[in-house]
Amino acid sequence: MADDKKGKKSKRPTAEKRMIQNEKARLRNKAFKSEVRTAIRRFEDAVAKKDATAGKACLVNVYSVMDQGVKKGQYKLNKASRTKSRLTARLAAI
């Protein structure tokens, strides 16, 4: 019975645990926002080449990623709507 306690991990202070959790969340958020920016950049490249079909495909991807961001709470609904509206207007101008 006494041997069981030797292998037991000691408790981590709450502040230290929160720091670790915050760092993981920060990296996760950073990766996701980078994915969104990349999708928007691909869309802008397609629009610059005046390629409507590629632009439409990229726009669908941007919509999907932005909606996921809203669902996860990384973007506010208004920001996502504003971004999607601006990109759609840019595609329509081709």
Residue frames relative to the residue before (quaternion, step in Angstrom):
aa qw qx qy qz dx dy dz
M 1.0000 0.0000 0.0000 0.0000 0.00 0.00 0.00
A 0.6678 0.5009 -0.3065 0.4574 3.58 0.94 -0.82
D 0.6162 0.5658 -0.3470 0.4240 3.60 1.13 -0.59
D 0.5740 0.6109 -0.3782 0.3927 3.61 1.13 -0.55
K 0.6830 0.5078 -0.2921 0.4363 3.59 0.99 -0.78
K 0.5589 0.6189 -0.3972 0.3832 3.61 1.15 -0.42
G 0.7321 0.4332 -0.2324 0.4715 3.59 0.96 -0.84
K 0.5091 0.6740 -0.4080 0.3466 3.58 1.27 -0.13
K 0.4307 -0.6930 0.5126 0.2675 3.58 -0.96 0.85
S 0.4505 -0.6549 0.5239 0.3061 3.54 -1.13 0.62
K 0.5703 -0.6071 0.4289 0.3496 3.54 -1.16 0.55
R 0.3630 -0.7099 0.5664 0.2084 3.53 -1.12 0.78
P 0.5082 -0.6373 0.4685 0.3407 3.62 -0.94 0.75
T 0.6057 -0.6036 0.3834 0.3490 3.56 -1.04 0.80
A 0.6473 0.5268 -0.3301 0.4411 3.59 0.93 -0.84
E 0.6490 0.5097 -0.3154 0.4686 3.58 1.00 -0.79
K 0.6356 0.5251 -0.3212 0.4660 3.56 1.02 -0.83
R 0.6533 0.5120 -0.3120 0.4623 3.59 0.95 -0.85
M 0.6228 0.5389 -0.3376 0.4558 3.59 1.03 -0.76
I 0.6588 0.5006 -0.3016 0.4737 3.56 0.97 -0.89
Q 0.6645 0.5015 -0.3009 0.4651 3.59 0.93 -0.90
N 0.6529 0.5187 -0.3124 0.4551 3.58 0.99 -0.85
E 0.6414 0.5224 -0.3231 0.4598 3.58 1.00 -0.78
K 0.6407 0.5129 -0.3201 0.4733 3.59 0.99 -0.82
A 0.6664 0.4978 -0.2980 0.4682 3.57 0.94 -0.91
R 0.6269 0.5449 -0.3345 0.4451 3.59 1.01 -0.81
L 0.6781 0.4858 -0.2889 0.4699 3.57 0.92 -0.89
R 0.6310 0.5274 -0.3226 0.4686 3.57 1.07 -0.80
N 0.6669 0.4966 -0.2948 0.4708 3.59 0.94 -0.92
K 0.6389 0.5366 -0.3185 0.4498 3.57 0.99 -0.88
A 0.6615 0.5028 -0.3029 0.4668 3.58 0.94 -0.89
F 0.6670 0.5035 -0.3102 0.4531 3.58 0.93 -0.85
K 0.6737 0.4884 -0.3023 0.4649 3.58 0.89 -0.91
S 0.6009 0.5421 -0.3494 0.4722 3.56 1.14 -0.61
E 0.6290 0.5340 -0.3233 0.4633 3.58 1.03 -0.79
V 0.6439 0.5139 -0.3168 0.4700 3.58 1.00 -0.83
R 0.6677 0.5005 -0.3029 0.4604 3.59 0.87 -0.94
T 0.6338 0.5262 -0.3260 0.4638 3.58 1.04 -0.76
A 0.6445 0.5143 -0.3210 0.4660 3.59 0.97 -0.84
I 0.6548 0.4989 -0.3083 0.4767 3.59 0.98 -0.83
R 0.6393 0.5280 -0.3231 0.4562 3.59 0.99 -0.82
R 0.6415 0.5142 -0.3224 0.4693 3.60 0.99 -0.80
F 0.6288 0.5272 -0.3248 0.4703 3.56 1.05 -0.80
E 0.6760 0.4984 -0.2957 0.4552 3.58 0.88 -0.95
D 0.6172 0.5327 -0.3431 0.4664 3.59 1.09 -0.66
A 0.6540 0.5058 -0.3099 0.4695 3.58 0.99 -0.84
V 0.6521 0.5028 -0.3129 0.4734 3.59 1.01 -0.80
A 0.6317 0.5379 -0.3306 0.4497 3.59 1.02 -0.79
K 0.6902 0.4443 -0.2662 0.5053 3.58 1.12 -0.68
K 0.3686 -0.7545 0.4502 0.3037 3.57 1.39 -0.08
D 0.3820 0.6975 -0.4940 0.3515 3.54 1.04 0.89
A 0.2633 -0.8220 0.4872 0.1329 3.57 -0.06 1.32
T 0.6688 0.5044 -0.3239 0.4398 3.61 0.91 -0.82
A 0.6659 0.4703 -0.3042 0.4928 3.59 0.95 -0.83
G 0.6217 0.5503 -0.3328 0.4471 3.57 1.07 -0.75
K 0.6549 0.5084 -0.3104 0.4650 3.56 0.98 -0.85
A 0.6478 0.5113 -0.3173 0.4672 3.58 0.99 -0.83
C 0.6653 0.4916 -0.2996 0.4753 3.58 0.97 -0.84
L 0.6292 0.5425 -0.3354 0.4443 3.57 1.05 -0.76
V 0.6132 0.5370 -0.3413 0.4681 3.58 1.04 -0.76
N 0.6467 0.5145 -0.3094 0.4705 3.57 1.01 -0.84
V 0.6424 0.5136 -0.3218 0.4690 3.60 0.96 -0.85
Y 0.6238 0.5393 -0.3367 0.4546 3.59 0.95 -0.86
S 0.6748 0.5147 -0.2909 0.4418 3.55 0.85 -1.03
V 0.6988 0.4735 -0.2768 0.4592 3.56 0.82 -1.01
M 0.6517 0.5075 -0.3226 0.4622 3.60 0.96 -0.81
D 0.6489 0.5117 -0.3218 0.4620 3.59 0.98 -0.80
Q 0.6134 0.5263 -0.3441 0.4778 3.58 1.07 -0.68
G 0.6441 0.5328 -0.3133 0.4506 3.57 1.01 -0.82
V 0.6381 0.5056 -0.3212 0.4838 3.56 1.04 -0.76
K 0.6518 0.5278 -0.3110 0.4471 3.56 0.95 -0.89
K 0.7052 0.4470 -0.2525 0.4891 3.58 1.03 -0.82
G 0.4938 -0.6739 0.4221 0.3519 3.59 1.25 -0.29
Q 0.4806 0.6728 -0.4412 0.3489 3.59 1.19 0.33
Y 0.7489 0.1859 -0.1424 0.6200 3.56 1.27 -0.35
K 0.4328 -0.6511 0.5447 0.3033 3.54 -1.14 0.62
L 0.6420 -0.5549 0.3742 0.3741 3.54 -1.17 0.65
N 0.6594 0.5258 -0.3161 0.4345 3.58 0.95 -0.86
K 0.6442 0.5124 -0.3266 0.4645 3.60 0.98 -0.78
A 0.6554 0.5066 -0.3134 0.4643 3.57 0.94 -0.88
S 0.6586 0.5076 -0.3089 0.4618 3.59 0.92 -0.88
R 0.6521 0.5214 -0.3057 0.4576 3.56 0.96 -0.89
T 0.6618 0.5044 -0.2991 0.4671 3.58 0.93 -0.93
K 0.6724 0.4954 -0.3005 0.4606 3.58 0.86 -0.95
S 0.6435 0.5288 -0.3193 0.4519 3.57 1.00 -0.81
R 0.6673 0.5009 -0.3011 0.4616 3.58 0.91 -0.89
L 0.6725 0.4918 -0.3024 0.4632 3.57 0.95 -0.85
T 0.6284 0.5296 -0.3306 0.4640 3.58 1.05 -0.75
A 0.6422 0.5134 -0.3184 0.4718 3.58 1.00 -0.82
R 0.6394 0.5270 -0.3226 0.4576 3.57 1.03 -0.77
L 0.6525 0.5021 -0.3103 0.4752 3.58 1.05 -0.78
A 0.6542 0.5239 -0.3111 0.4480 3.58 1.00 -0.82
A 0.6300 0.5606 -0.3302 0.4240 3.59 1.15 -0.57
I 0.5292 0.6372 -0.4132 0.3784 3.61 1.23 -0.28
